[in-house]
Amino acid sequence: MPPPELKKPPEYLPETCREMAFEAVPYIVCEVYLDGYDLALRRADATGKPFGGLAALAAVEPFVFAMNAGMYHEDMTPVGLHVEDGVEQSPLNRSDAPGNFFMKPNGVFYVDESGNAGVLETTAYAASGIRPKLATQSGPMLVIDGKLHPRFEENGASRYIRNGVGTNGGRHVVFAISRQPVSLGSFARLFRDSLGIRNALFFDGAISALHDGKKYLVGGGYPAGPILAVRVKPAAEGQ
């Protein structure tokens, strides 16, 4: 089934994105259909040097848009699972520790070898046998099978610019980033109640950024470790 025709976004937004508001918080939401677009997970260049930011990736690799896509250590290595082009660079992390990454259930966003996307809780992912083309682990989960993360307050005092990803499976993926600080509870409800997403994963807060290949649309003042870039597939360009 072909993807539904999306309303053309304003000229200042990437072709897959739109502005919207939910619970008085403004967002940029980008819907990606993997029949026409490709996802690439990136962290470092060919020499092994971390890109460290979305603009650095844009200088060497064109994309429709990109956002930070997972948490990282001080040396810019991923905290959890990181799979690029089918190659695992960092293993699944099932440890217990302080911080958002370890606010379990945490989870994994992946695209498998068949080109289908998913978000799974970490334990479920470990048992799934999925062979990912790309995968990035982060936490906490925002929505798990249609239910909000059990540790979220309705509107907690912690407020940051936040970004995340969600999918109901298949080839439809939804990315969202807030333009203003938002609580985790409200951000999770955006995916479940407004976007109709049954499984969604938090990428990060405070450092969250969105880049359209030429400029930052949100954020950009902090480093980025793992980066997810959305590209037009050559076939969709008529090549």
Beta strands, then each sheet from edge to edge (+ up, - down):
strand 1: 17-22
strand 2: 25-33
strand 3: 37-42
strand 4: 65-68
strand 5: 82-84
strand 6: 87-90
strand 7: 107-112
strand 8: 117-121
strand 9: 132-138
strand 10: 141-144
strand 11: 147-148
strand 12: 162-167
strand 13: 172-178
strand 14: 199-205
strand 15: 210-211
strand 16: 216-218
strand 17: 227-232
sheet 1: 1+ 2- 13+ 12- 14+ 10- 11+
sheet 2: 3+ 17- 4+ 15- 16+
sheet 3: 6+ 5- 9+ 7- 8+
end
